[in-house]
């Protein structure tokens, strides 16, 4: 039955659903890391993951599994695959990196935008008029 379910979805949607489900069911595991600075932001992100997400939001979540706020579950499994395997299969040849334009778009347009772990120290808001 699982095979049929994945055959009807694109890999990104399938991976996102598997990852979202696992993290939301296992969010209490963050209690094991209570004194780490990333625990609260990770919990907020997990609890905010929507049932349906845009392609860009899903790609951003795959990046968080690989090297961000969801990395703590990287090697954990749902009994079928690890979260890393789902993320890797979901992004396929696209890779994990987001362009500066994509990051800006997420910050402006997505409820997840303020919850993600940004690698760029300077995100230029393209929607702001130049000062002067």
DOMARLUM-421713 format. One record per residue (C-alpha): residue number from 1; x, y, z. Coordinates in nm, 3 decimals. Each point is the difference from the previous one (the first is absolute). Example, Ala and Ser with C-alpha at 12.3 -4.5 7.8 and 13.67 -1.06 7.14 Angstrom:
2
kolnu 1 | xx 1.230 | yy -0.450 | zz 0.780
kolnu 2 | xx 0.137 | yy 0.344 | zz -0.066
//
This chain:
132
kolnu 1 | xx 0.000 | yy 0.000 | zz 0.000
kolnu 2 | xx 0.289 | yy 0.236 | zz 0.077
kolnu 3 | xx 0.139 | yy -0.059 | zz -0.348
kolnu 4 | xx -0.331 | yy 0.102 | zz -0.158
kolnu 5 | xx -0.015 | yy 0.312 | zz 0.216
kolnu 6 | xx 0.348 | yy 0.111 | zz -0.110
kolnu 7 | xx -0.072 | yy -0.080 | zz -0.365
kolnu 8 | xx -0.284 | yy 0.255 | zz 0.005
kolnu 9 | xx 0.213 | yy 0.284 | zz 0.137
kolnu 10 | xx 0.307 | yy 0.172 | zz -0.127
kolnu 11 | xx 0.314 | yy -0.083 | zz 0.202
kolnu 12 | xx 0.015 | yy 0.344 | zz 0.164
kolnu 13 | xx -0.358 | yy -0.019 | zz 0.128
kolnu 14 | xx 0.043 | yy -0.360 | zz 0.114
kolnu 15 | xx 0.325 | yy 0.076 | zz 0.184
kolnu 16 | xx -0.146 | yy 0.311 | zz 0.160
kolnu 17 | xx -0.302 | yy -0.192 | zz 0.131
kolnu 18 | xx 0.218 | yy -0.279 | zz 0.141
kolnu 19 | xx 0.235 | yy 0.249 | zz 0.165
kolnu 20 | xx -0.280 | yy 0.221 | zz 0.133
kolnu 21 | xx -0.183 | yy -0.300 | zz 0.145
kolnu 22 | xx 0.310 | yy -0.143 | zz 0.168
kolnu 23 | xx 0.114 | yy 0.328 | zz 0.156
kolnu 24 | xx -0.347 | yy 0.089 | zz 0.126
kolnu 25 | xx -0.039 | yy -0.346 | zz 0.156
kolnu 26 | xx 0.347 | yy 0.020 | zz 0.155
kolnu 27 | xx 0.024 | yy 0.366 | zz 0.104
kolnu 28 | xx 0.013 | yy -0.109 | zz 0.366
kolnu 29 | xx 0.346 | yy -0.145 | zz -0.068
kolnu 30 | xx 0.124 | yy 0.360 | zz 0.007
kolnu 31 | xx -0.037 | yy -0.019 | zz 0.378
kolnu 32 | xx 0.319 | yy -0.210 | zz -0.004
kolnu 33 | xx 0.189 | yy 0.308 | zz -0.125
kolnu 34 | xx -0.163 | yy 0.258 | zz 0.229
kolnu 35 | xx 0.306 | yy 0.220 | zz 0.057
kolnu 36 | xx 0.095 | yy 0.043 | zz -0.365
kolnu 37 | xx -0.071 | yy 0.336 | zz -0.162
kolnu 38 | xx -0.161 | yy -0.153 | zz -0.308
kolnu 39 | xx -0.268 | yy -0.200 | zz 0.187
kolnu 40 | xx -0.264 | yy 0.275 | zz 0.026
kolnu 41 | xx 0.038 | yy 0.115 | zz -0.363
kolnu 42 | xx -0.014 | yy -0.364 | zz -0.115
kolnu 43 | xx -0.315 | yy -0.066 | zz 0.200
kolnu 44 | xx -0.167 | yy 0.316 | zz -0.138
kolnu 45 | xx 0.085 | yy -0.104 | zz -0.356
kolnu 46 | xx -0.128 | yy -0.355 | zz 0.046
kolnu 47 | xx -0.328 | yy 0.113 | zz 0.150
kolnu 48 | xx -0.047 | yy 0.255 | zz -0.281
kolnu 49 | xx 0.050 | yy -0.246 | zz -0.288
kolnu 50 | xx -0.317 | yy 0.023 | zz -0.209
kolnu 51 | xx -0.175 | yy -0.309 | zz -0.141
kolnu 52 | xx 0.044 | yy 0.148 | zz -0.347
kolnu 53 | xx 0.307 | yy 0.204 | zz -0.089
kolnu 54 | xx 0.130 | yy 0.174 | zz -0.309
kolnu 55 | xx 0.285 | yy -0.153 | zz -0.195
kolnu 56 | xx 0.236 | yy 0.263 | zz 0.138
kolnu 57 | xx -0.111 | yy -0.063 | zz 0.359
kolnu 58 | xx 0.047 | yy -0.375 | zz -0.045
kolnu 59 | xx 0.350 | yy 0.050 | zz -0.143
kolnu 60 | xx 0.086 | yy 0.224 | zz 0.295
kolnu 61 | xx -0.115 | yy -0.271 | zz 0.242
kolnu 62 | xx 0.219 | yy -0.257 | zz -0.178
kolnu 63 | xx 0.294 | yy 0.236 | zz 0.057
kolnu 64 | xx -0.091 | yy 0.028 | zz 0.370
kolnu 65 | xx 0.015 | yy -0.380 | zz 0.031
kolnu 66 | xx 0.340 | yy -0.006 | zz -0.164
kolnu 67 | xx 0.170 | yy 0.294 | zz 0.174
kolnu 68 | xx -0.239 | yy 0.201 | zz 0.212
kolnu 69 | xx -0.257 | yy -0.001 | zz 0.276
kolnu 70 | xx -0.118 | yy -0.352 | zz -0.085
kolnu 71 | xx 0.346 | yy -0.153 | zz -0.022
kolnu 72 | xx -0.047 | yy -0.172 | zz 0.337
kolnu 73 | xx -0.228 | yy -0.251 | zz -0.177
kolnu 74 | xx 0.230 | yy -0.044 | zz -0.302
kolnu 75 | xx 0.078 | yy -0.366 | zz 0.062
kolnu 76 | xx -0.325 | yy -0.091 | zz 0.177
kolnu 77 | xx -0.240 | yy -0.231 | zz -0.179
kolnu 78 | xx -0.374 | yy -0.047 | zz -0.026
kolnu 79 | xx 0.062 | yy -0.372 | zz -0.039
kolnu 80 | xx 0.041 | yy 0.023 | zz -0.376
kolnu 81 | xx 0.262 | yy 0.268 | zz -0.066
kolnu 82 | xx 0.200 | yy 0.263 | zz 0.183
kolnu 83 | xx -0.104 | yy 0.364 | zz -0.018
kolnu 84 | xx 0.319 | yy 0.062 | zz -0.198
kolnu 85 | xx -0.100 | yy -0.260 | zz -0.258
kolnu 86 | xx -0.343 | yy 0.157 | zz -0.042
kolnu 87 | xx 0.158 | yy 0.345 | zz -0.035
kolnu 88 | xx 0.261 | yy -0.118 | zz -0.251
kolnu 89 | xx -0.257 | yy -0.180 | zz -0.215
kolnu 90 | xx -0.238 | yy 0.297 | zz 0.023
kolnu 91 | xx 0.245 | yy 0.256 | zz -0.138
kolnu 92 | xx 0.152 | yy -0.236 | zz -0.255
kolnu 93 | xx 0.236 | yy 0.183 | zz -0.232
kolnu 94 | xx -0.117 | yy 0.343 | zz 0.119
kolnu 95 | xx 0.219 | yy -0.009 | zz 0.306
kolnu 96 | xx -0.059 | yy 0.170 | zz 0.333
kolnu 97 | xx 0.114 | yy 0.354 | zz -0.071
kolnu 98 | xx -0.243 | yy 0.285 | zz -0.041
kolnu 99 | xx 0.087 | yy 0.312 | zz -0.191
kolnu 100 | xx -0.004 | yy 0.339 | zz 0.170
kolnu 101 | xx -0.318 | yy 0.080 | zz -0.199
kolnu 102 | xx -0.165 | yy -0.317 | zz 0.128
kolnu 103 | xx 0.100 | yy 0.080 | zz 0.358
kolnu 104 | xx -0.137 | yy 0.353 | zz -0.037
kolnu 105 | xx -0.323 | yy -0.137 | zz -0.142
kolnu 106 | xx -0.042 | yy -0.236 | zz 0.295
kolnu 107 | xx 0.061 | yy 0.280 | zz 0.247
kolnu 108 | xx -0.258 | yy 0.223 | zz -0.167
kolnu 109 | xx -0.270 | yy -0.250 | zz -0.097
kolnu 110 | xx 0.016 | yy -0.306 | zz 0.225
kolnu 111 | xx -0.111 | yy -0.040 | zz 0.361
kolnu 112 | xx 0.308 | yy -0.224 | zz 0.034
kolnu 113 | xx 0.229 | yy 0.278 | zz -0.120
kolnu 114 | xx 0.080 | yy 0.134 | zz 0.345
kolnu 115 | xx 0.044 | yy -0.348 | zz 0.149
kolnu 116 | xx 0.260 | yy -0.140 | zz -0.238
kolnu 117 | xx 0.372 | yy -0.016 | zz 0.075
kolnu 118 | xx 0.151 | yy 0.251 | zz -0.243
kolnu 119 | xx 0.358 | yy -0.044 | zz -0.110
kolnu 120 | xx 0.031 | yy 0.333 | zz -0.173
kolnu 121 | xx 0.099 | yy 0.259 | zz 0.256
kolnu 122 | xx -0.139 | yy 0.272 | zz -0.221
kolnu 123 | xx -0.330 | yy -0.051 | zz -0.174
kolnu 124 | xx -0.082 | yy 0.298 | zz -0.214
kolnu 125 | xx -0.368 | yy 0.075 | zz -0.008
kolnu 126 | xx -0.065 | yy 0.065 | zz -0.366
kolnu 127 | xx -0.340 | yy 0.144 | zz 0.079
kolnu 128 | xx 0.145 | yy 0.291 | zz 0.195
kolnu 129 | xx 0.061 | yy 0.320 | zz -0.195
kolnu 130 | xx 0.359 | yy 0.127 | zz -0.004
kolnu 131 | xx 0.074 | yy 0.251 | zz 0.273
kolnu 132 | xx 0.112 | yy 0.345 | zz -0.089
//
